[in-house]
Amino acid sequence: MGNETSDRELVQRVQQGDRRAFDILVARYQHKIIKLVTRYVRDPSEAMDVAQEAFLKAYRALPGFRGESAFYTWMYRIAINTAKNYLVAAKRRPVDYDLDLQDPDQYEMHGRLKDTDTPEHMVLTEEIRQTVNQAIEELPDDLRTAIVLREVEGMSYEEIATAMECPVGTVRSRIFRAREAIDRQLKPLLD
């Protein structure tokens, strides 16, 4: 990955006191980080603030960054923690992970939802979406983070393992358990 090298170079330049190098990293990843934070913090302006705070934390922590993982994976971890801390402080819960229910890779129920224009279908789709969101919200933190990074962010198991600082096997089992919990909640709707 050509990006990898330049990220590493930029990190080294920041560590040597080059502030502009950090601006380049921010420009490169702010869109992804804002999108990630928005999954936790619904209000767009609050999400921007949280993303900004995450970059600020990263900037302060960068002198200690040893490059054991890719910069953006490290940055993701900071962003997730910043968003979670924000939610705890605001006594709010994350809502609404617009998972694409029509995507057969995400949910096998695709084949069961054919006629999409009937009012019954619209109600069912909305009910399914709400049920999925509710199920994700009720998951323990580690399962919720794993499934969101996988389904919403499209990260690989390896990237998630790095971001969550755990083995790939643990990531697989967390995602499996999360999907099982979601399926359990959906079953009554789909029978």
N, C-alpha and C positions, 0 to 999 in steps of 0.2 A: 504494500500500500504506500503510494507516494506521499499521501497525507501524513502518515505515521511519522516519517522522518521530519517533515517540516513542523509538525506539532511538537516533536521532541526538541527541535532546534529553537522554536519559539519559546518553549518552557525554559530552556537553558538561558536564552537571552533575557527573559523576565527575571530569572534568578540572578543574573548579573546586573540587574537594575534597569533594564530597558522596558519602560512602561508601555511604549507603543506596541511591543511584541504581544503584550497581553490584550491590547485593543483588537489585534488581528484575531486572536483566539476567541474573543467575545463575539466579534463579527461572524466568525466561522460557525459558532455553535449556539448563538443566542436563540435562533428560531427553534431549534430542537429542544433547548432547555425550557423555553417559554411554553412550548407545546406539552412537554412533560409536566411542568408545574401546573398547567391548566387542568390536568387530569385530577389534581388534588384540590386546587383552589379555583372555584368556579368564576369568581368575579375577575374580568380581564385586567382591570387596573391593579387589583391586589396581586394577581398572578405576575404581572410585570414587576411589581415591587419585590415579590418573593424571588423571582428570577434574578433581579438585580442584586438582592442581598446574597443570593447563592454565589454569584460571580465575585462579589466583594469578599465573601468568606474564602473562596478559592484563591483569590489574589493574595490574601493574607497568609493562606496556608501553603502557597506555592513554594516558598523557600524550603519547606520540609518534604516536598513531593520528590520521590526518588525514581519515578518512572517505571515502577514495577507493573503498572497497568497503563493502558492507553490514556492520554489526557482526558478524552471525552467520557470514558468509562468512570474515571475518578470524578469528573465534573458532574456526571449523572448522579453519583452517590451523594455528593454534597447537595445537589438540587433536591433530591428526594427527601433527605434529612431536613433541609431548610423548610420545605413545604409541610412536612409532618409536624415540625416544631411550630410552625405558623398555625396549623390547624388546632394543635393542642392549646396554644395560647388563645386562639379565638374560640375555643370550645365548639368547633364545628367538625362535621364529618365530611370526608370526601364524597362527592356525589357524581352520578352520571358519567359512566365510562361508555361512550357511544360505541360499543362493540358492534361490528357489522354482522348482524344475524343472518344476512343472506350469503355470507362467505362460508362455503362448505368446509374450508380448512378449520374454521373456528367452531362451527356447530353442525353436527350431522343431521339436524332436523330440517336442513335445507329442502330436501325432497318433499317434505310434508307440507310445505307452504307454497303451493303453486299459484293459486288464483289470488293475485296480490291487490286487486282493485275493489274487492267487496268490503263493505263497512265492517263485516264480521272480521275479515282479515286484518283490516287496519287496527281494530280494537285489540285483536290477538297480538299483532306485532308490537303494539305499544305496551301491552301487558307483559309480553315476553321481555321487551327491552327493560321495563321497570323491574321485572323479576330478576333479570341478570344483574342490573345495577345494584339492586338490594342485596342479592347474594354476594356480590363482590364486596360491597360495603361491610357485610357481616363477617367476612373472612378475617382471620388473624393477620396482623401486619405483614408477616413474612410471606404468607400465601398470596395476599393481595398484591404486594409489590411484584412478586414473581410473575403472576398472571398478567398484570398490567404491562410490565416490561416486555413480556412475550407477545401478547395479543394486540396491545395498543401501540407500543413502540417498535414492535417487530425485531427485537434484539434476539441474537442467537443464545443458546443455552450457555455457551462459553462466556459471552459478554455479560449475561445476567449473573453468572457465577462470580465474575470479577466485581461487578457492581455491588453484589450482595455479600461479597467476601465469604463465599462458601463453596464446597465442591460441586461440580456439575451434577453429580448424582443427587445431591440435596435439592438442586434446582428442579431436576426432573420430577422428583417425588412431590415437591411443593406444587408444581404446576398440575400434576396428576390429581393431587388432593383438592386443589382449587376447582379444577374442572368437574370432579366428582360432586363437590358441594353445590356447584352451580346447576349441574344436571339434576341433582336431587330436587332442587327448588323448581326446576322447569318441568319435571315429569308430570305433575298433575295437570299442567296447562296443555301438554301435548298428547295426553292419552285420549 
